[in-house]
Amino acid sequence: MLYQLSYASTRADSYSIVPVADNATPTGTPPTLQLPCWKGRKDYHDHRSAGTFLIIRREIRPGQTEARRYTEPVSEALLQGRKSWLAAALLVVLVAGAGGWWLGTRRSGPARLLARLPGENLLLLYADFAQARQTRALEPLIRSQVATGPDYAAFVRETGFDYQRDLDAAAVAYLPDRVYVVAQGRFDPTRLRQYAVAQGGGCTGPALDRPCWMPAFLPGRKISFLLLDPSLLALATAPEQDAVLGLAVLPPPTAESLGQAVAALNPRRALVWLTASPAGLDQVFRQASSPNLALFAQPLATAQRVYLFVNDRSPNLEISLQAVCASEAQAAEMRQLLQGLHNFMGGLLRGGRGTSKPPAEWERVLASAVIEQKAGTVHASWTLDSTVLETLGSAAR
C-alpha cells in the first residue's frame, strides 16, 4: 500500500493524507486527515488503522509564502524499517541507561571518593562517619560530646556544617608537600564561600564549582576547596591557592585500586582504615612528632604495604593490622618484632614493682592480642571492649 501526502505551503498550511493503490492515482474525493502547520522538522503518526503506522515528515523553509503542492509516497516496507530502527534506538537508550546505573552503583561508597585521590601517596585514610553514627560500640564516645575549640565552634556557626551531623565519609591522601581530602555529606556552598572570604581568603568564581581558598594554620600553605558535585567536597592544603583543582579531573592511577586491595584484605565494612608504604608511614609518624608512633613504625619497616582497620564488633571494637611482606622469612621476622613490641608496651603499662596495678580493662586489651603469620602476611588484632570504650568516652568529656 502507498500513501500520498499533499499540502499547500501557505501561512495556514494544511495536510491531506490519502491512501492509494500501488502505482495508482487517487480519484474522486477520498477522506482526508487535516493536520496543523509546524515549524522545523517533526514526525506525525497516524494510528487510525491497526495495520497502518504512518510517519509524515515535512520541513518548512523560511520565507515560503506562495502556494505549492508536494506529494510523498511512503511504502509499508519503509514504515516497517522505520519501526525496526525506532525499536533499536529504544533498546540502545535502555542499555545505556542500565549501564549508567550499573556504573553509578559500582562506584559507590569508598570508591566514589578514592577515584578522586592520587594513587601515589604516603598514606591513605578513609573514615565512614555515617556507619560510625549507627555503631553501637561507639555510643559511649558519641555520647561524650567531645569539647571543641572556639575556632571550630565559629566554623560551625558561620558555615552551618557540623561533622558529627553532616559528614558521611571522608578520604584523605597525604603527599610529601600537600594533603588532599574528599568529603561526602551535606554542604551549604554559599556559606562556605562567605566563610572563606571572612577568613582572609577569596573565591575564583561566583559558585563553588570554582575554587575558594583561605590561609592555613601552617605558614606558606593555603586551604582550597570546591564542590565536585552537590554532596562531594574536595579540599587541599598546599602552597598553591588553587591546588584543589588537581582533584577536579585526576588522571589515573587513582587511589581506587588501593581501596580494592583494602576490600580484599578486610571484607567487612571498616569504620576507619588506612594504608601506607613503610617509608610513608615512617614519614607521617615523624611529622606527627610522636616517639611512640615512630616506635610503632619500626617493626613494619620491611613490609611492602601496611593496612590498619577499625572494625565494628559491637559491643566491642577491633583494631586490626595487616602487613604484607616480600617473603615468608621477612613475615616471620616481623611477627617476632611485633610480639616483642607488644610485650614491651605491656611492661610499660604494668610498670615496675611496687607501682599500682593497671586498670583491668587495659589488661584485657593486652590479653586480647592475636599476632600471627599467614604465609607472607603478618596479622595482629586487639579488642576494645565496652568498658574500655566507656573509659575513653569519660576521658573525653
Secondary structure, DSSP 8 states (H G I E B T S, - for coil): -EEEEEEE-STT-EEEEEEE-TT----S----------SSEEEEEE-SSTT--EEEEEE--TT--S--B----EEHHHHHHHHHHHHHHHHHHHHHHHHHHHHHHHS-THHHHHTTSBSS-SEEEEEEHHHHHT-GGGHHHHHT-----HHHHHHHHHH---HHHHEEEEEEEEETTEEEEEEEE---HHHHHHHHHHTT-EESSSSTTS-EEEE-SSTT-EEEEEEEETTEEEEEEESSTTGGGGGTS--S-BTHHHHHHHHHH--S--SEEEEE-HHHHHHHHHHTT-HHHHHHHGGGTT-SEEEEEEEEETTEEEEEEEEE-SSHHHHHHHHHHHHHHHHHHHHHHH-STTS----HHHHHHHHT-EEEEETTEEEEEEEE-HHHHHHHHHHH-
